[in-house]
């Protein structure tokens, strides 16, 4: 029984350590998130030009951002300018 308890404590410590190491990476892996949020808020208010600005800023920070590309496409389409 003690062997199982020791194993579980060691396993739990390893999981906690791993989570503590990975969490900061997830926070820094999306620098474009704030700009996308800005664009989404502007888009929902009907301000398509500001939404486009937000999505373009996001793409400057991360040119491969799927969400920034997708949302920019929607904004351009809504403006009548699908490129």
Backbone torsions as a table, in degrees:
resi	resn	phi	psi	omega
1	UNK	NA	-41.2	-179.9
2	UNK	-65.9	-34.2	179.4
3	UNK	-64.0	-42.3	178.9
4	UNK	-65.7	-42.3	179.5
5	UNK	-62.7	-43.9	178.4
6	UNK	-63.1	-40.9	178.8
7	UNK	-62.2	-44.3	-179.3
8	UNK	-65.5	-39.6	178.1
9	UNK	-64.1	-45.5	178.5
10	UNK	-62.5	-42.3	179.0
11	UNK	-63.8	-43.5	179.4
12	UNK	-62.8	-42.2	178.0
13	UNK	-61.6	-41.7	179.9
14	UNK	-64.8	-41.0	179.1
15	UNK	-64.9	-44.7	-180.0
16	UNK	-62.4	-44.1	178.6
17	UNK	-61.0	-44.2	179.4
18	UNK	-61.8	-44.1	178.7
19	UNK	-63.7	-39.3	178.7
20	UNK	-66.0	-31.0	178.5
21	UNK	-78.9	-33.2	-176.2
22	UNK	-82.8	-33.6	-175.2
23	UNK	-55.1	-47.1	178.9
24	UNK	-62.4	-32.6	178.6
25	UNK	-64.0	-40.0	179.3
26	UNK	-66.6	-34.9	-179.3
27	UNK	-68.9	-34.0	-177.5
28	UNK	-94.0	-4.2	-175.5
29	UNK	-82.1	-7.2	-178.1
30	UNK	-129.2	73.2	-178.0
31	UNK	-70.4	-16.2	-177.0
32	UNK	-88.2	-3.9	-172.6
33	UNK	-60.8	-41.3	179.5
34	UNK	-64.4	-39.2	179.0
35	UNK	-68.6	-37.2	177.4
36	UNK	-66.3	-42.0	177.1
37	UNK	-60.3	-42.9	177.3
38	UNK	-58.6	-46.7	178.6
39	UNK	-62.7	-40.5	179.8
40	UNK	-64.4	-41.2	178.2
41	UNK	-64.2	-44.0	179.0
42	UNK	-63.5	-41.7	-179.7
43	UNK	-62.4	-43.1	-178.7
44	UNK	-68.2	-24.2	176.8
45	UNK	-87.0	-4.6	179.0
46	UNK	91.2	4.3	179.6
47	UNK	-91.7	82.9	-173.1
48	UNK	-67.8	-34.2	-179.6
49	UNK	-64.4	-44.2	177.9
50	UNK	-67.6	-35.2	177.4
51	UNK	-62.1	-44.4	179.0
52	UNK	-60.6	-41.5	178.0
53	UNK	-59.6	-45.3	-179.9
54	UNK	-61.7	-44.7	-179.5
55	UNK	-66.8	-37.6	178.8
56	UNK	-67.7	-38.1	176.0
57	UNK	-63.0	-40.7	177.8
58	UNK	-61.4	-40.2	179.5
59	UNK	-70.4	-27.3	174.7
60	UNK	-66.0	-38.2	-179.5
61	UNK	-76.5	-37.0	-179.8
62	UNK	-142.1	91.0	-176.3
63	UNK	-61.8	-15.9	-178.7
64	UNK	-98.7	7.5	-176.9
65	UNK	-65.9	114.2	179.6
66	UNK	-61.1	-46.5	-175.6
67	UNK	-65.7	-38.7	178.3
68	UNK	-65.9	-42.1	178.7
69	UNK	-64.5	-46.4	-178.0
70	UNK	-62.4	-47.6	-178.2
71	UNK	-67.9	-36.9	176.2
72	UNK	-62.7	-41.6	176.9
73	UNK	-59.7	-42.2	177.7
74	UNK	-63.9	-41.9	-179.6
75	UNK	-64.8	-43.4	179.0
76	UNK	-64.4	-39.0	178.8
77	UNK	-64.4	-43.8	-179.8
78	UNK	-63.8	-33.8	177.6
79	UNK	-76.0	-11.3	-179.5
80	UNK	87.5	24.0	-175.9
81	UNK	-133.9	60.9	179.9
82	UNK	-72.3	118.9	-178.7
83	UNK	-104.1	NA	NA
